[in-house]
Amino acid sequence: MLWRWQAAQFFELRWWRSYLAGQKPENYLAWKRRYWSDFLEKSEIYPTPGACVLDAGCGPAGIFTVLKKNVVWAVDPLLDYYDTNLEHFRKSDYPWVRFEAASMESLDKEDFFDVVFCLNAVNHVADWTAAMAALVRVLKPGGTLVLSVDVHRHGLLKTLFRLFPGDVLHPQQHDLNDYVSWLERSGMAPLRMFSLKKERIFEYWVLVCRKPEL
């Protein structure tokens, strides 16, 4: 699986360069801030001012951009590349955020965050089980996990995509039940689940869960 992750990281960088080419940074970032504000409203998640928040797999314009009232950590293995190669992202533009160029699997702040966001990111990791476990581990008891991900709609295609890299940007290929079952086995209490977008192969789902109190 490591080679698929390494290939995905390479093509992720190429995708960002291509996607952002020709887009003015101020216009793109204004659109992303509107997108994230709308996402928070749909998810019914409003982090308390001063709450400690993690944006795991944040990318160059993650939800950290609209969380000025919070203490925010933003983690992504490609952050240093984004900072030096994309004019749409500068760490210095976000003084309320502590950025860390690290993998999701390496998160080690146990019982630390009030809210953990992992938005369209956990299917990019090298080790899915370790990444999911890390998201739960760093969340405080009683804290909220907000997970969004493209999931397979058809079992046969999930099997084929696992065998062959038909979706090179996403080394992890799972369906909705894979996520729900894993969260249930981990003791996470589901709060809300809803679909944001349905396509022929994938459907984009949001799962909101709470970590039980001790």
Buried (B, 14 or more C-beta within 10 A) or exposed (E): EEEBBEBBBEEBBEEBEEEBEEEEBEEBBEEBBEBBEEBBEEBEBEBEEEBBBBBBBBBBBBBBBBBEEBBBBBBBBBBEBBBEEBEBBEBEEBEEBBBBBBBBBEBEBEEBBBBBBBBBBBBBBBBBEBBBBBBBBBBBEEBBBBBBBBBBBEEEBBEEBBEEBEBEBBBBBBBBEBBBEBBEEBEBBEBEBEEEEEEEBBBBBBBBBBBEEE
